[in-house]
Amino acid sequence: MSKQSMREEAERLIRETMEKKNIVIKQGQTRIEAVCGKCGAPNRILAEKGATRVKFACKQCDHKQETL
Ligand SMILES: [Zn+2]
């Protein structure tokens, strides 16, 4: 294996690891983007698949609410 292809392989592995880290959703779960009704901050919530109303606390102001 040449130096060039070894470096490409290493970069590919790093990229794959980064992509895996970004995908944290387990099967059967869905990610909901909810905007806080109090401060308007976006919150990313993991919920069971099919769930429409999910209780969550805002990351910014800790306001407890449900997704719409
Ligand atoms: Zn908030």
N, CA, C, O and the ligand as a Tripos MOL2 file, in Angstrom:
@<TRIPOS>MOLECULE
protein
  273   271    69     0     0
PROTEIN
NO_CHARGES

@<TRIPOS>ATOM
      1 N           0.8490   -1.2060    0.0000 N.3       1 MET1
      2 CA          0.0000    0.0000    0.0000 C.3       1 MET1
      3 C           0.8790    1.2490    0.0000 C.2       1 MET1
      4 O           1.8270    1.3540    0.7780 O.2       1 MET1
      5 N           0.5600    2.1710   -0.8610 N.am      2 SER2
      6 CA          1.3700    3.3800   -0.9590 C.3       2 SER2
      7 C           1.0240    4.3570    0.1620 C.2       2 SER2
      8 O          -0.0190    4.2480    0.8080 O.2       2 SER2
      9 N           1.9140    5.2990    0.3720 N.am      3 LYS3
     10 CA          1.6740    6.3010    1.4140 C.3       3 LYS3
     11 C           0.3810    7.0670    1.1470 C.2       3 LYS3
     12 O          -0.3990    7.3690    2.0510 O.2       3 LYS3
     13 N           0.1920    7.3660   -0.1430 N.am      4 GLN4
     14 CA         -0.9890    8.1260   -0.5510 C.3       4 GLN4
     15 C          -2.2770    7.3850   -0.1930 C.2       4 GLN4
     16 O          -3.1960    7.9690    0.3820 O.2       4 GLN4
     17 N          -2.3400    6.1170   -0.5300 N.am      5 SER5
     18 CA         -3.5700    5.3670   -0.2640 C.3       5 SER5
     19 C          -3.7510    5.1020    1.2270 C.2       5 SER5
     20 O          -4.8780    4.9800    1.7070 O.2       5 SER5
     21 N          -2.6470    5.0160    1.9540 N.am      6 MET6
     22 CA         -2.7610    4.8390    3.4110 C.3       6 MET6
     23 C          -3.3750    6.0720    4.0520 C.2       6 MET6
     24 O          -4.1940    5.9840    4.9670 O.2       6 MET6
     25 N          -2.9500    7.2350    3.5420 N.am      7 ARG7
     26 CA         -3.4890    8.4750    4.0920 C.3       7 ARG7
     27 C          -4.9760    8.6190    3.7440 C.2       7 ARG7
     28 O          -5.7760    9.0730    4.5640 O.2       7 ARG7
     29 N          -5.3190    8.2380    2.5520 N.am      8 GLU8
     30 CA         -6.7170    8.3000    2.1370 C.3       8 GLU8
     31 C          -7.5730    7.3640    2.9800 C.2       8 GLU8
     32 O          -8.6930    7.7030    3.3630 O.2       8 GLU8
     33 N          -7.0430    6.2040    3.2590 N.am      9 GLU9
     34 CA         -7.7550    5.2260    4.0800 C.3       9 GLU9
     35 C          -7.9670    5.7780    5.4880 C.2       9 GLU9
     36 O          -9.0500    5.6520    6.0590 O.2       9 GLU9
     37 N          -6.9220    6.3890    6.0370 N.am     10 ALA10
     38 CA         -7.0340    6.9550    7.3890 C.3      10 ALA10
     39 C          -8.0720    8.0710    7.4240 C.2      10 ALA10
     40 O          -8.8660    8.1610    8.3610 O.2      10 ALA10
     41 N          -8.0610    8.9000    6.4230 N.am     11 GLU11
     42 CA         -9.0340    9.9920    6.3670 C.3      11 GLU11
     43 C         -10.4570    9.4680    6.2390 C.2      11 GLU11
     44 O         -11.3950   10.0240    6.8130 O.2      11 GLU11
     45 N         -10.5980    8.4060    5.4900 N.am     12 ARG12
     46 CA        -11.9170    7.8050    5.3060 C.3      12 ARG12
     47 C         -12.4460    7.2640    6.6380 C.2      12 ARG12
     48 O         -13.6250    7.4170    6.9600 O.2      12 ARG12
     49 N         -11.5600    6.6310    7.4000 N.am     13 LEU13
     50 CA        -11.9520    6.0740    8.6930 C.3      13 LEU13
     51 C         -12.3690    7.1810    9.6560 C.2      13 LEU13
     52 O         -13.3470    7.0430   10.3900 O.2      13 LEU13
     53 N         -11.6160    8.2810    9.6430 N.am     14 ILE14
     54 CA        -11.9540    9.4050   10.5190 C.3      14 ILE14
     55 C         -13.3240    9.9600   10.1530 C.2      14 ILE14
     56 O         -14.1530   10.2440   11.0180 O.2      14 ILE14
     57 N         -13.5390   10.1050    8.8510 N.am     15 ARG15
     58 CA        -14.8260   10.6350    8.3830 C.3      15 ARG15
     59 C         -15.9800    9.7310    8.8090 C.2      15 ARG15
     60 O         -17.0230   10.2050    9.2590 O.2      15 ARG15
     61 N         -15.7770    8.4320    8.6610 N.am     16 GLU16
     62 CA        -16.8300    7.4840    9.0330 C.3      16 GLU16
     63 C         -17.1280    7.5460   10.5220 C.2      16 GLU16
     64 O         -18.2860    7.4670   10.9330 O.2      16 GLU16
     65 N         -16.0810    7.6870   11.3330 N.am     17 THR17
     66 CA        -16.2640    7.7730   12.7790 C.3      17 THR17
     67 C         -17.0440    9.0250   13.1460 C.2      17 THR17
     68 O         -17.9260    8.9910   14.0040 O.2      17 THR17
     69 N         -16.7080   10.1360   12.4840 N.am     18 MET18
     70 CA        -17.4130   11.3860   12.7430 C.3      18 MET18
     71 C         -18.8870   11.2620   12.3810 C.2      18 MET18
     72 O         -19.7590   11.7350   13.1090 O.2      18 MET18
     73 N         -19.1510   10.6270   11.2580 N.am     19 GLU19
     74 CA        -20.5360   10.4680   10.8150 C.3      19 GLU19
     75 C         -21.3240    9.6070   11.7840 C.2      19 GLU19
     76 O         -22.4910    9.8800   12.0650 O.2      19 GLU19
     77 N         -20.6850    8.5720   12.2900 N.am     20 LYS20
     78 CA        -21.3580    7.6890   13.2520 C.3      20 LYS20
     79 C         -21.6950    8.4450   14.5250 C.2      20 LYS20
     80 O         -22.7530    8.2340   15.1180 O.2      20 LYS20
     81 N         -20.7950    9.3260   14.9440 N.am     21 LYS21
     82 CA        -21.0330   10.0990   16.1690 C.3      21 LYS21
     83 C         -22.2430   11.0050   16.0080 C.2      21 LYS21
     84 O         -22.9890   11.2410   16.9590 O.2      21 LYS21
     85 N         -22.4270   11.5090   14.7900 N.am     22 ASN22
     86 CA        -23.5550   12.4010   14.5470 C.3      22 ASN22
     87 C         -24.8760   11.6490   14.5360 C.2      22 ASN22
     88 O         -25.9280   12.2120   14.8380 O.2      22 ASN22
     89 N         -24.8090   10.3940   14.1920 N.am     23 ILE23
     90 CA        -26.0390    9.6060   14.1530 C.3      23 ILE23
     91 C         -26.2070    8.9040   15.5010 C.2      23 ILE23
     92 O         -25.6760    7.8170   15.7290 O.2      23 ILE23
     93 N         -26.9550    9.5510   16.3760 N.am     24 VAL24
     94 CA        -27.1380    8.9980   17.7160 C.3      24 VAL24
     95 C         -28.5440    8.4320   17.8980 C.2      24 VAL24
     96 O         -28.8780    7.8990   18.9570 O.2      24 VAL24
     97 N         -29.3470    8.5520   16.8710 N.am     25 ILE25
     98 CA        -30.7230    8.0690   16.9780 C.3      25 ILE25
     99 C         -30.7440    6.5480   16.9370 C.2      25 ILE25
    100 O         -30.2080    5.9260   16.0200 O.2      25 ILE25
    101 N         -31.3630    5.9760   17.9330 N.am     26 LYS26
    102 CA        -31.5360    4.5300   17.9290 C.3      26 LYS26
    103 C         -32.7570    4.1890   17.0950 C.2      26 LYS26
    104 O         -33.6280    5.0280   16.8630 O.2      26 LYS26
    105 N         -32.8030    2.9790   16.6620 N.am     27 GLN27
    106 CA        -33.9630    2.5530   15.8770 C.3      27 GLN27
    107 C         -35.2120    2.6170   16.7330 C.2      27 GLN27
    108 O         -35.1920    2.2850   17.9190 O.2      27 GLN27
    109 N         -36.3010    3.0490   16.1110 N.am     28 GLY28
    110 CA        -37.5490    3.1780   16.8560 C.3      28 GLY28
    111 C         -37.6790    4.5300   17.5040 C.2      28 GLY28
    112 O         -38.6710    4.8090   18.1770 O.2      28 GLY28
    113 N         -36.6770    5.3830   17.3040 N.am     29 GLN29
    114 CA        -36.7610    6.7290   17.8600 C.3      29 GLN29
    115 C         -36.7410    7.7470   16.7360 C.2      29 GLN29
    116 O         -36.2200    7.4990   15.6490 O.2      29 GLN29
    117 N         -37.3100    8.8740   17.0270 N.am     30 THR30
    118 CA        -37.3290    9.9340   16.0330 C.3      30 THR30
    119 C         -36.8880   11.2260   16.6990 C.2      30 THR30
    120 O         -37.0430   11.4040   17.9070 O.2      30 THR30
    121 N         -36.3400   12.1180   15.8980 N.am     31 ARG31
    122 CA        -35.8640   13.3720   16.4540 C.3      31 ARG31
    123 C         -36.8550   14.4840   16.1240 C.2      31 ARG31
    124 O         -37.2540   14.6630   14.9740 O.2      31 ARG31
    125 N         -37.2300   15.2070   17.1350 N.am     32 ILE32
    126 CA        -38.2010   16.2810   16.9420 C.3      32 ILE32
    127 C         -37.5080   17.6190   17.1710 C.2      32 ILE32
    128 O         -36.7870   17.8060   18.1520 O.2      32 ILE32
    129 N         -37.7380   18.5270   16.2620 N.am     33 GLU33
    130 CA        -37.2390   19.8830   16.4340 C.3      33 GLU33
    131 C         -38.3620   20.7070   17.0420 C.2      33 GLU33
    132 O         -39.3880   20.9380   16.4030 O.2      33 GLU33
    133 N         -38.1690   21.1410   18.2520 N.am     34 ALA34
    134 CA        -39.2070   21.9070   18.9300 C.3      34 ALA34
    135 C         -38.6550   23.2720   19.3260 C.2      34 ALA34
    136 O         -37.5060   23.4060   19.7480 O.2      34 ALA34
    137 N         -39.5020   24.2660   19.1770 N.am     35 VAL35
    138 CA        -39.1080   25.6140   19.5720 C.3      35 VAL35
    139 C         -39.7600   25.9200   20.9170 C.2      35 VAL35
    140 O         -40.9640   25.7330   21.0950 O.2      35 VAL35
    141 N         -38.9550   26.3880   21.8480 N.am     36 CYS36
    142 CA        -39.4580   26.6900   23.1820 C.3      36 CYS36
    143 C         -40.5350   27.7780   23.1020 C.2      36 CYS36
    144 O         -40.3580   28.8020   22.4430 O.2      36 CYS36
    145 N         -41.6590   27.5270   23.7930 N.am     37 GLY37
    146 CA        -42.7570   28.4800   23.7690 C.3      37 GLY37
    147 C         -42.4770   29.7080   24.6220 C.2      37 GLY37
    148 O         -43.1870   30.7100   24.5310 O.2      37 GLY37
    149 N         -41.4520   29.6300   25.4440 N.am     38 LYS38
    150 CA        -41.1580   30.7420   26.3420 C.3      38 LYS38
    151 C         -40.0540   31.6420   25.8040 C.2      38 LYS38
    152 O         -40.2150   32.8600   25.7210 O.2      38 LYS38
    153 N         -38.9220   31.0260   25.4360 N.am     39 CYS39
    154 CA        -37.7930   31.8520   24.9940 C.3      39 CYS39
    155 C         -37.4900   31.7030   23.5060 C.2      39 CYS39
    156 O         -36.6810   32.4530   22.9590 O.2      39 CYS39
    157 N         -38.1380   30.7380   22.8460 N.am     40 GLY40
    158 CA        -37.9620   30.5940   21.4020 C.3      40 GLY40
    159 C         -36.7110   29.8450   20.9930 C.2      40 GLY40
    160 O         -36.3710   29.8090   19.8110 O.2      40 GLY40
    161 N         -36.0230   29.2510   21.9430 N.am     41 ALA41
    162 CA        -34.8060   28.5110   21.6070 C.3      41 ALA41
    163 C         -35.1620   27.1830   20.9590 C.2      41 ALA41
    164 O         -36.1190   26.5250   21.3670 O.2      41 ALA41
    165 N         -34.3950   26.7880   19.9530 N.am     42 PRO42
    166 CA        -34.6500   25.4890   19.3410 C.3      42 PRO42
    167 C         -34.1550   24.3510   20.2340 C.2      42 PRO42
    168 O         -33.0600   24.4090   20.7930 O.2      42 PRO42
    169 N         -34.9730   23.3340   20.3510 N.am     43 ASN43
    170 CA        -34.6100   22.1720   21.1610 C.3      43 ASN43
    171 C         -34.7380   20.9190   20.3210 C.2      43 ASN43
    172 O         -35.7190   20.7330   19.6010 O.2      43 ASN43
    173 N         -33.7480   20.0750   20.4190 N.am     44 ARG44
    174 CA        -33.7940   18.8160   19.6860 C.3      44 ARG44
    175 C         -34.1210   17.7110   20.6910 C.2      44 ARG44
    176 O         -33.4040   17.4970   21.6690 O.2      44 ARG44
    177 N         -35.2130   17.0260   20.4200 N.am     45 ILE45
    178 CA        -35.6840   16.0330   21.3770 C.3      45 ILE45
    179 C         -35.7550   14.6620   20.7160 C.2      45 ILE45
    180 O         -36.1900   14.5250   19.5730 O.2      45 ILE45
    181 N         -35.3280   13.6720   21.4470 N.am     46 LEU46
    182 CA        -35.4800   12.3020   20.9720 C.3      46 LEU46
    183 C         -36.7950   11.7610   21.5120 C.2      46 LEU46
    184 O         -37.0810   11.8830   22.7030 O.2      46 LEU46
    185 N         -37.5850   11.1680   20.6440 N.am     47 ALA47
    186 CA        -38.8780   10.6530   21.0740 C.3      47 ALA47
    187 C         -39.1310    9.2890   20.4570 C.2      47 ALA47
    188 O         -38.5160    8.9090   19.4610 O.2      47 ALA47
    189 N         -40.0340    8.5780   21.0650 N.am     48 GLU48
    190 CA        -40.4360    7.2980   20.4890 C.3      48 GLU48
    191 C         -41.1060    7.5420   19.1510 C.2      48 GLU48
    192 O         -41.7850    8.5510   18.9560 O.2      48 GLU48
    193 N         -40.9130    6.6270   18.2470 N.am     49 LYS49
    194 CA        -41.5030    6.7710   16.9290 C.3      49 LYS49
    195 C         -43.0280    6.8060   17.0460 C.2      49 LYS49
    196 O         -43.6280    5.9860   17.7410 O.2      49 LYS49
    197 N         -43.6330    7.7510   16.3680 N.am     50 GLY50
    198 CA        -45.0730    7.8730   16.3870 C.3      50 GLY50
    199 C         -45.5840    8.8000   17.4720 C.2      50 GLY50
    200 O         -46.7470    9.2030   17.4530 O.2      50 GLY50
    201 N         -44.7200    9.1400   18.4160 N.am     51 ALA51
    202 CA        -45.1360   10.0410   19.4830 C.3      51 ALA51
    203 C         -45.2800   11.4510   18.9240 C.2      51 ALA51
    204 O         -44.4170   11.9250   18.1860 O.2      51 ALA51
    205 N         -46.3660   12.1110   19.2760 N.am     52 THR52
    206 CA        -46.5740   13.4660   18.7580 C.3      52 THR52
    207 C         -46.3920   14.5040   19.8610 C.2      52 THR52
    208 O         -45.8470   15.5840   19.6290 O.2      52 THR52
    209 N         -46.8500   14.1670   21.0490 N.am     53 ARG53
    210 CA        -46.6840   15.0980   22.1600 C.3      53 ARG53
    211 C         -45.6220   14.5490   23.1040 C.2      53 ARG53
    212 O         -45.8110   13.5260   23.7620 O.2      53 ARG53
    213 N         -44.5270   15.2470   23.1480 N.am     54 VAL54
    214 CA        -43.4160   14.7870   23.9790 C.3      54 VAL54
    215 C         -43.0790   15.8660   25.0030 C.2      54 VAL54
    216 O         -42.8890   17.0340   24.6630 O.2      54 VAL54
    217 N         -43.0110   15.4520   26.2500 N.am     55 LYS55
    218 CA        -42.6410   16.3990   27.3060 C.3      55 LYS55
    219 C         -41.1400   16.6510   27.2560 C.2      55 LYS55
    220 O         -40.3410   15.7270   27.1070 O.2      55 LYS55
    221 N         -40.7840   17.9010   27.3820 N.am     56 PHE56
    222 CA        -39.3620   18.2270   27.4310 C.3      56 PHE56
    223 C         -39.1540   19.5220   28.2070 C.2      56 PHE56
    224 O         -40.0710   20.3250   28.3790 O.2      56 PHE56
    225 N         -37.9410   19.6950   28.6620 N.am     57 ALA57
    226 CA        -37.5700   20.9330   29.3360 C.3      57 ALA57
    227 C         -36.6080   21.6890   28.4300 C.2      57 ALA57
    228 O         -35.6520   21.1090   27.9160 O.2      57 ALA57
    229 N         -36.8550   22.9660   28.2340 N.am     58 CYS58
    230 CA        -36.0310   23.7780   27.3480 C.3      58 CYS58
    231 C         -34.5900   23.8220   27.8430 C.2      58 CYS58
    232 O         -34.3290   23.9750   29.0360 O.2      58 CYS58
    233 N         -33.6710   23.6860   26.9080 N.am     59 LYS59
    234 CA        -32.2480   23.7070   27.2630 C.3      59 LYS59
    235 C         -31.8190   25.0860   27.7210 C.2      59 LYS59
    236 O         -30.9300   25.2270   28.5620 O.2      59 LYS59
    237 N         -32.4590   26.1040   27.1610 N.am     60 GLN60
    238 CA        -32.0600   27.4760   27.4670 C.3      60 GLN60
    239 C         -32.6130   27.9540   28.8090 C.2      60 GLN60
    240 O         -31.8650   28.3950   29.6820 O.2      60 GLN60
    241 N         -33.9500   27.8580   28.9570 N.am     61 CYS61
    242 CA        -34.5750   28.4730   30.1270 C.3      61 CYS61
    243 C         -35.1890   27.4430   31.0760 C.2      61 CYS61
    244 O         -35.7570   27.8020   32.1070 O.2      61 CYS61
    245 N         -35.0690   26.1420   30.7170 N.am     62 ASP62
    246 CA        -35.5510   25.0660   31.5800 C.3      62 ASP62
    247 C         -37.0690   25.0570   31.7190 C.2      62 ASP62
    248 O         -37.6070   24.4360   32.6350 O.2      62 ASP62
    249 N         -37.7480   25.7350   30.8250 N.am     63 HIS63
    250 CA        -39.2070   25.7570   30.8380 C.3      63 HIS63
    251 C         -39.7550   24.4130   30.3920 C.2      63 HIS63
    252 O         -39.4470   23.9280   29.3040 O.2      63 HIS63
    253 N         -40.5820   23.8140   31.2630 N.am     64 LYS64
    254 CA        -41.1280   22.4990   30.9310 C.3      64 LYS64
    255 C         -42.3800   22.6390   30.0950 C.2      64 LYS64
    256 O         -43.2670   23.4360   30.4010 O.2      64 LYS64
    257 N         -42.4380   21.8450   29.0250 N.am     65 GLN65
    258 CA        -43.5590   21.9680   28.0970 C.3      65 GLN65
    259 C         -43.6850   20.6920   27.2810 C.2      65 GLN65
    260 O         -42.9320   19.7350   27.4580 O.2      65 GLN65
    261 N         -44.6680   20.7100   26.3770 N.am     66 GLU66
    262 CA        -44.8640   19.5780   25.4730 C.3      66 GLU66
    263 C         -44.7380   20.0510   24.0420 C.2      66 GLU66
    264 O         -45.0700   21.1890   23.7130 O.2      66 GLU66
    265 N         -44.2520   19.1570   23.1970 N.am     67 THR67
    266 CA        -44.1940   19.5190   21.7750 C.3      67 THR67
    267 C         -45.6050   19.5370   21.2160 C.2      67 THR67
    268 O         -46.4840   18.8440   21.7290 O.2      67 THR67
    269 N         -45.8300   20.3160   20.1780 N.am     68 LEU68
    270 CA        -47.1630   20.4200   19.5830 C.3      68 LEU68
    271 C         -47.3680   19.3110   18.5620 C.2      68 LEU68
    272 O         -48.4320   19.2250   17.9490 O.2      68 LEU68
    273 ZN        -36.8870   28.2020   26.6200 Zn       69 ZN69
@<TRIPOS>BOND
     1     1     2 1
     2     2     3 1
     3     3     4 2
     4     3     5 am
     5     5     6 1
     6     6     7 1
     7     7     8 2
     8     7     9 am
     9     9    10 1
    10    10    11 1
    11    11    12 2
    12    11    13 am
    13    13    14 1
    14    14    15 1
    15    15    16 2
    16    15    17 am
    17    17    18 1
    18    18    19 1
    19    19    20 2
    20    19    21 am
    21    21    22 1
    22    22    23 1
    23    23    24 2
    24    23    25 am
    25    25    26 1
    26    26    27 1
    27    27    28 2
    28    27    29 am
    29    29    30 1
    30    30    31 1
    31    31    32 2
    32    31    33 am
    33    33    34 1
    34    34    35 1
    35    35    36 2
    36    35    37 am
    37    37    38 1
    38    38    39 1
    39    39    40 2
    40    39    41 am
    41    41    42 1
    42    42    43 1
    43    43    44 2
    44    43    45 am
    45    45    46 1
    46    46    47 1
    47    47    48 2
    48    47    49 am
    49    49    50 1
    50    50    51 1
    51    51    52 2
    52    51    53 am
    53    53    54 1
    54    54    55 1
    55    55    56 2
    56    55    57 am
    57    57    58 1
    58    58    59 1
    59    59    60 2
    60    59    61 am
    61    61    62 1
    62    62    63 1
    63    63    64 2
    64    63    65 am
    65    65    66 1
    66    66    67 1
    67    67    68 2
    68    67    69 am
    69    69    70 1
    70    70    71 1
    71    71    72 2
    72    71    73 am
    73    73    74 1
    74    74    75 1
    75    75    76 2
    76    75    77 am
    77    77    78 1
    78    78    79 1
    79    79    80 2
    80    79    81 am
    81    81    82 1
    82    82    83 1
    83    83    84 2
    84    83    85 am
    85    85    86 1
    86    86    87 1
    87    87    88 2
    88    87    89 am
    89    89    90 1
    90    90    91 1
    91    91    92 2
    92    91    93 am
    93    93    94 1
    94    94    95 1
    95    95    96 2
    96    95    97 am
    97    97    98 1
    98    98    99 1
    99    99   100 2
   100    99   101 am
   101   101   102 1
   102   102   103 1
   103   103   104 2
   104   103   105 am
   105   105   106 1
   106   106   107 1
   107   107   108 2
   108   107   109 am
   109   109   110 1
   110   110   111 1
   111   111   112 2
   112   111   113 am
   113   113   114 1
   114   114   115 1
   115   115   116 2
   116   115   117 am
   117   117   118 1
   118   118   119 1
   119   119   120 2
   120   119   121 am
   121   121   122 1
   122   122   123 1
   123   123   124 2
   124   123   125 am
   125   125   126 1
   126   126   127 1
   127   127   128 2
   128   127   129 am
   129   129   130 1
   130   130   131 1
   131   131   132 2
   132   131   133 am
   133   133   134 1
   134   134   135 1
   135   135   136 2
   136   135   137 am
   137   137   138 1
   138   138   139 1
   139   139   140 2
   140   139   141 am
   141   141   142 1
   142   142   143 1
   143   143   144 2
   144   143   145 am
   145   145   146 1
   146   146   147 1
   147   147   148 2
   148   147   149 am
   149   149   150 1
   150   150   151 1
   151   151   152 2
   152   151   153 am
   153   153   154 1
   154   154   155 1
   155   155   156 2
   156   155   157 am
   157   157   158 1
   158   158   159 1
   159   159   160 2
   160   159   161 am
   161   161   162 1
   162   162   163 1
   163   163   164 2
   164   163   165 am
   165   165   166 1
   166   166   167 1
   167   167   168 2
   168   167   169 am
   169   169   170 1
   170   170   171 1
   171   171   172 2
   172   171   173 am
   173   173   174 1
   174   174   175 1
   175   175   176 2
   176   175   177 am
   177   177   178 1
   178   178   179 1
   179   179   180 2
   180   179   181 am
   181   181   182 1
   182   182   183 1
   183   183   184 2
   184   183   185 am
   185   185   186 1
   186   186   187 1
   187   187   188 2
   188   187   189 am
   189   189   190 1
   190   190   191 1
   191   191   192 2
   192   191   193 am
   193   193   194 1
   194   194   195 1
   195   195   196 2
   196   195   197 am
   197   197   198 1
   198   198   199 1
   199   199   200 2
   200   199   201 am
   201   201   202 1
   202   202   203 1
   203   203   204 2
   204   203   205 am
   205   205   206 1
   206   206   207 1
   207   207   208 2
   208   207   209 am
   209   209   210 1
   210   210   211 1
   211   211   212 2
   212   211   213 am
   213   213   214 1
   214   214   215 1
   215   215   216 2
   216   215   217 am
   217   217   218 1
   218   218   219 1
   219   219   220 2
   220   219   221 am
   221   221   222 1
   222   222   223 1
   223   223   224 2
   224   223   225 am
   225   225   226 1
   226   226   227 1
   227   227   228 2
   228   227   229 am
   229   229   230 1
   230   230   231 1
   231   231   232 2
   232   231   233 am
   233   233   234 1
   234   234   235 1
   235   235   236 2
   236   235   237 am
   237   237   238 1
   238   238   239 1
   239   239   240 2
   240   239   241 am
   241   241   242 1
   242   242   243 1
   243   243   244 2
   244   243   245 am
   245   245   246 1
   246   246   247 1
   247   247   248 2
   248   247   249 am
   249   249   250 1
   250   250   251 1
   251   251   252 2
   252   251   253 am
   253   253   254 1
   254   254   255 1
   255   255   256 2
   256   255   257 am
   257   257   258 1
   258   258   259 1
   259   259   260 2
   260   259   261 am
   261   261   262 1
   262   262   263 1
   263   263   264 2
   264   263   265 am
   265   265   266 1
   266   266   267 1
   267   267   268 2
   268   267   269 am
   269   269   270 1
   270   270   271 1
   271   271   272 2
@<TRIPOS>SUBSTRUCTURE
     1 MET1         2 RESIDUE 1 A MET
     2 SER2         6 RESIDUE 1 A SER
     3 LYS3        10 RESIDUE 1 A LYS
     4 GLN4        14 RESIDUE 1 A GLN
     5 SER5        18 RESIDUE 1 A SER
     6 MET6        22 RESIDUE 1 A MET
     7 ARG7        26 RESIDUE 1 A ARG
     8 GLU8        30 RESIDUE 1 A GLU
     9 GLU9        34 RESIDUE 1 A GLU
    10 ALA10       38 RESIDUE 1 A ALA
    11 GLU11       42 RESIDUE 1 A GLU
    12 ARG12       46 RESIDUE 1 A ARG
    13 LEU13       50 RESIDUE 1 A LEU
    14 ILE14       54 RESIDUE 1 A ILE
    15 ARG15       58 RESIDUE 1 A ARG
    16 GLU16       62 RESIDUE 1 A GLU
    17 THR17       66 RESIDUE 1 A THR
    18 MET18       70 RESIDUE 1 A MET
    19 GLU19       74 RESIDUE 1 A GLU
    20 LYS20       78 RESIDUE 1 A LYS
    21 LYS21       82 RESIDUE 1 A LYS
    22 ASN22       86 RESIDUE 1 A ASN
    23 ILE23       90 RESIDUE 1 A ILE
    24 VAL24       94 RESIDUE 1 A VAL
    25 ILE25       98 RESIDUE 1 A ILE
    26 LYS26      102 RESIDUE 1 A LYS
    27 GLN27      106 RESIDUE 1 A GLN
    28 GLY28      110 RESIDUE 1 A GLY
    29 GLN29      114 RESIDUE 1 A GLN
    30 THR30      118 RESIDUE 1 A THR
    31 ARG31      122 RESIDUE 1 A ARG
    32 ILE32      126 RESIDUE 1 A ILE
    33 GLU33      130 RESIDUE 1 A GLU
    34 ALA34      134 RESIDUE 1 A ALA
    35 VAL35      138 RESIDUE 1 A VAL
    36 CYS36      142 RESIDUE 1 A CYS
    37 GLY37      146 RESIDUE 1 A GLY
    38 LYS38      150 RESIDUE 1 A LYS
    39 CYS39      154 RESIDUE 1 A CYS
    40 GLY40      158 RESIDUE 1 A GLY
    41 ALA41      162 RESIDUE 1 A ALA
    42 PRO42      166 RESIDUE 1 A PRO
    43 ASN43      170 RESIDUE 1 A ASN
    44 ARG44      174 RESIDUE 1 A ARG
    45 ILE45      178 RESIDUE 1 A ILE
    46 LEU46      182 RESIDUE 1 A LEU
    47 ALA47      186 RESIDUE 1 A ALA
    48 GLU48      190 RESIDUE 1 A GLU
    49 LYS49      194 RESIDUE 1 A LYS
    50 GLY50      198 RESIDUE 1 A GLY
    51 ALA51      202 RESIDUE 1 A ALA
    52 THR52      206 RESIDUE 1 A THR
    53 ARG53      210 RESIDUE 1 A ARG
    54 VAL54      214 RESIDUE 1 A VAL
    55 LYS55      218 RESIDUE 1 A LYS
    56 PHE56      222 RESIDUE 1 A PHE
    57 ALA57      226 RESIDUE 1 A ALA
    58 CYS58      230 RESIDUE 1 A CYS
    59 LYS59      234 RESIDUE 1 A LYS
    60 GLN60      238 RESIDUE 1 A GLN
    61 CYS61      242 RESIDUE 1 A CYS
    62 ASP62      246 RESIDUE 1 A ASP
    63 HIS63      250 RESIDUE 1 A HIS
    64 LYS64      254 RESIDUE 1 A LYS
    65 GLN65      258 RESIDUE 1 A GLN
    66 GLU66      262 RESIDUE 1 A GLU
    67 THR67      266 RESIDUE 1 A THR
    68 LEU68      270 RESIDUE 1 A LEU
    69 ZN69       273 GROUP 0 **** ****
